[in-house]
Amino acid sequence: MLIEQLKPNAIVRGPIFPEPVQVLVAIPMGTSIKLVGKGLSTNQVHELILNEEQLAQLDSSPEKEPFDGDPLRFRRAGSGCNLRSD
């Protein structure tokens, strides 16, 4: 992961965190970066100073979700919703 990807509201995952974390702020500190984020499951605040090795272990969600899904699957899911009886 690149430092430029650590923008506010980005979701990061990796072995360093016990849960997915929403980035609140990322502050460069020389070759390291201070990451302050909020856990999505517990709302616990995580405050870590990460070096380049640790940063490489993280995975980030895309800034905008791609809308490249299979339209046939969407149509089938929509049809399934119509078949439900209340």
Secondary structure, DSSP 8 states (H G I E B T S, - for coil): --GGG--TT-EEESTTSSS-EEEEEEEEETTEEEEEEEETTT--EEEEEE-HHHHHT-EE--SS------HHHHHHHHHHHHH---
